[in-house]
Structure formats: C-alpha cells, structure tokens
C-alpha cells in the first residue's frame, strides 16, 4: 500500500513539530542576540570615539607619518581588535553549531544509502517505491476482488455451511481472506468491525483524527486512509476507516438497518485511495453475497 495522499487526514507528528519549533526559536535567538550586541557595541564605540578624539589631539603630525601601514595593521589587526567582528564570528559559530545539531545529527537516523560527513556527501534513499513495483502491487490487490467476482468462487462461498449468518460474520470471512491474500506480498494489517454506536462510544480506543473521520467516510461512500506523518514512529498506527449500512436479519421479523464501521490498522502498512476503493468494493460484494445467500436459503425453505 503506497504513499499517502495529502488530501486525506494525517496523524500529525507532534514531536517533529516541537523539534522544528526549537530550531526556529534557537535561530531567532542567535540572530536577535547578534543584532542586539552589534547595536550595543556601536553605541559604546561612538562614545569611545569622542573620548579618543581628545587624546589624539595631543599626538603630533610627525608621529602619525612615521607609522608605516602593513597588511597586518590594515586587515588582521582591526578584525582581531574589533569587538563587532568578535560578535559576528561568535554568533556565526552559534549558527554553525545549531545547523550541525538540528540538521546533520538526525541524518544517520534516516534510511540512507550513503553518508559522508567530512565530504558533505549525502545520498538519501527515496521514500517512494519504484513505479513498476507500485503498479504490480496495485494489480495484485484488485486481483483479489476480481477473483471473488468469478462465478465459481461465488458459488463456493455460498455453499459453505455457517453457524452464524449475519452480514458481520460474512464480512469477517471476506476480510480474513483478504488478509491471507495480502500476506503473499508481505502486506500486513489487522481489522475491526463495529457498529456505529459501538464506535462512537469508544473515545479512547482510536485516535481523535480517526473518530472525526467517521462522518466524512460515511458521506463519501469510500474508505478513508489515515496515515501517520512520520513512518519512523513505529509506535503509531496507520488507519483506514469505512462505513456501510446493511439490512441484518433479512426475511425475519427482526429485520433492521445497521451501520457498520470497518477499521483497518497497521504499524507498517501505509494505506492509500486505491485501498479505500478496494475495501469499499469488498464490503459491497460481501453484502450482495450475504443477500444472495439468504435469498437461496429462503427459497430452499419454501421448497
């Protein structure tokens, strides 16, 4: 399951935001400190110049002409003795340390192919999969749905003797088949099926962004991927949420409409819009099989 779409909700990496916030604060502090000390020294030097002018009045013209200027006296000595130059170089050093700490230090933690510090050579591994590989994976995903559209597989599914014949149980069977099929491509995920009331009552089971996406998923009619912003945070999960309204207990006095919420989640697998379309197709196909199963069962009972 490939890269996420920016139009979908994302689980924000707050640690990353704090990290960038500290970097920005440090950067502005160094610049502000440098500007403040530079202005303060300019003010003090203006006062010192007035005092030095009085002292220089006692110096004779002969003494001034006897001094021969050199490269050291013209460039090096003024820089070494200048308090303003010291302030500039000091704060440039602070900036260099800030860059090393915040920009270079995290680089070895990324997925890298090459890293050379002294030569400043960085060859970062691309986050996106190869185009051909992505196409193959997408084809394999939809092949699962295509297989279940074949008459022989439909008949095989309908001939299974079941103890539980609710739509939720049918959907569990289909999602289990999907999990096993995906494992062939090393794609792993888990799922949960809840009624809408059960989902809304669980305020701590799922992240807030997942709970808030329920109404959007219901209005779109397609599953919504909700991925973590930083894939390196293995303690965060990627989610996909989808809803479907079905009739339970068909052809009985207890027939009623029930809205189910399907939640896919994984620590490693990243969901995308194609997975959303596939999940929506699977839930719709399962509902058709569920209705067909009970229709055939009702006809058999009449005979």
N, C-alpha and C positions, 0 to 999 in steps of 0.2 A: 504494500500500500504506500503510495508515493507521497510526494511533497504536498503540504497543505496549501489551501487557497486562502489568500488574505481576506476574502470576503466573509469567511467563516469565523465564528468566535474562537478565541485562543486563550489558553490558560497562561496568564502573564507570569513571567519570571521576575518576581519582585526582588530577589537577590541581585539580579543583573541590574535592575533599575537603581537599587541602592549603591551598587558598585559604580555605576556611571555618575550618580549624584555626588559621591565622594570625590570622583575625579574632577568634576566640574567645579565643586567647591574649592578643592585644592588649587586648581588652575587660576580661578579668580582671586584666591587669597594671595598667591605668589605675585600675580600681576598687580593687584592693588597694593601689596606691601612694597613692591619695587617702585611704583609711581609715587607712593607716599614718601618714601625715604629720599627719592630723587628730588622731589619738590622741597622737602625739608632741608636737604643739603644746599639747594640753590638759594634758599632764603638765608641760610647761615653764611654761605660764601659771599653773598652780596654785602653782608655786614663786615666780613673779614676784609673785603677789598677796600672798603672805606678806611679801615684802620691801617691796612698795608700801604695805602697811598700816602699817608702821613709819614710813614717810616721811609718810604722810597724817596721822599723829598730831600732827605739828608745825604743820599748817595750821589756822588759826582758823576758827570758825564764820562770822565776818563775811565772810571771803574766799569761802567756799562760797556764801553767799547772794547775793553781788554778781555771780555769774555767771548771766546770763540764758540759758536754753536756747533754741536755734533749730532749724529743720528740718535745717540742715546739721550742727549739732552732735549732733542726736539720731539721724539716719539715715545721712547720707552720710559723715560723718567716721568713725563707728565701722566702717562697711564698708570704707572706704579704708584705715584703720589696722589693721583686724583681719587677723591672719595666717591665721586659719582661713578667712575669706572669700576671701583670695587663693588658698589651696589649693583651695577648692571651685571657684572660677571657672577656675583654671588647668587642673584636671582635666576640667571641663566642656568647655573648649576642646580638650583632647586627644580627648575623646569625639566632638566635632563633626568634627574632622579625620579620625578613624577612620571615621566614618559616610560622610563625603564620599569618602574614598579607596576603601573597600570596597563601598559600596552605590551611590553615584552615578556613580563613574568607569566601571564596566562597562556602564552602561545604554546608552550610544550604540553599543556593540558588539552589542546585541540587535537583532532585527528590530523596528523601531519605525515607527509611523505618525506620531507626533508627540512632540516632546521640547522642553520649555521649562524651562530651568534656573532663571531668576530667578522665574518664577511658580509653579515646582514643579508643572507640569502634565505628566503622563506618560500617554500613551495607547498602551498596548502592543498590538502585533499579536497576535491569538490564534494559538496553535500548532496548534489543531485545524482541520481542513478543515470547510467548510460541510456540513451534514448531507446535503443533496441531492446535493452533489458526491461525497461518500463512497459514497452508495448507487449512483450511476451507475458509479463506478469498480468497485465490487464486482460489479455486474451484468455489466460488460464482462469481468471476469476469468472468471466462471463461464460466460459465453457461449462462451468458448474450449473448455471441457470439453464443453459441450452440443453444440457443432458437431461435435466428434470422436465423439460418440455416434450421430450420424446414419449410416445405412447407406451412403449414397453416399460419405461421407468415409472410412469404414472400408474399403470396397471399393477406393477409390482408393489408400489407404495399403498395402493388402495386395498390390496389383498391381504395386507398384514393384519393379523388379529390383535386387537388392542384392548387393554383393560380400561384405559382412560381415553375418552373420545372428544375431549374439549379442544377448541382451537389452540389453546395454550400448549397442550400436550403435542398436538400436530407440529406446532412451530418449534418446540424443543427438539423434536426428531429432526426437523429440517436444519436447524442451526447446528446440531451435533454433526450432521453430515457435512455441513459447510466447514466446520472446524477441522474435521478429519481431512477434507479435501485440500484445505489451505496449508496444512502441515507439510504437504508434499513440497511446497515452495518455501518452507521454513518461515511461514507467516503464522503467528500465534496470537490468539485473542481469547477472551472469555466473554460470556454474555449473561444477562439477567433479563427476565421478563416479569413486569409488574403491572398491575392495574394503575390507572391514572391516580386514583385515590391513594393507593399504597405509595406511589412515587412522591406525591406531594407531601405526604406525612413524614417522609424520611428527610429531615432537614440537615442531617449530619452525614448521611451515607455518601452523598455525591457533592462535588464542588459546586459553589454557587453559580458559576457560569453554565454548568450543565443543567441545573434546575431551572435557570432563567431561559434556557433554550427550548424548553418543552413546548411552549405556545407557538414559537416560530416553526418548530418541526411539524406541529400539527397543521399549521396553515399552509406550509409548503407541500406537504404530502411526500416529502423525500427525507431521507436520513441526513442529519447534520453532523459533520465531523468537528470535534472539539479537541484540538491537539495542544500539547504543551509547547511553550515558546522555545524552550531550550532542551534539545534532545539529550544533553549530557546529564540532566537531572533524572536519574533512574528511579527516584522515589516518587515522581509524578507519573500519572497515567494519561494516556490518550483515550478519548471517548468518542463514541458515536451514538446518537440518540434518534429514535424513530417512533412514531405512533401510528396505530391503526385501529379503527373502530370496526368491530365484527359482531355478529349475532352468535351468542352462546345458547346451548340447549335448544338447538333448532328442532322443529317439529314436535315440541313438547309444550306443556302449559307453562313451563318456566323460561320460555324463550325471552331473551333480553339483549339489549345492546351493551357491549363492554368495550371500553377503550384501553388497549394495552400499550405499554411503553417498553420498547426494546432498547437495551443499553449494551453496547459492545465496548469493551475496555481492554487495554493492553499497555504494558510498560514499554515495549519495544516497537510495536507496530504503529505506524502513522497512517491515519485514515484520510481519505480524500473524497471528492464529489462522486467519483466513479463507484467507490464503495457504498456511498449513500444510495445511488441509483440501484446498485445490485441488491442491497438489503431491502429496499422498497419493493423490488421485483420479487424477491423471495417471499416476503410476507404476503404479497398479493397472490402469488402462485399457491402458497400454502392454504390461503383462505378458499381458493377455488377447489383445491383438493379436499379440504375439510367439508365444504358444501356438497361436493360430488359424492363423497363417502357416505354422508348421512342420507342423501337422496337415494343412493343404491340400497342402503340399509332399510329405508322406509319402504321401497318397492318390494324388497325381499320379504319384509314382514307382512305386507298386504297379500303376497302370494302364499 
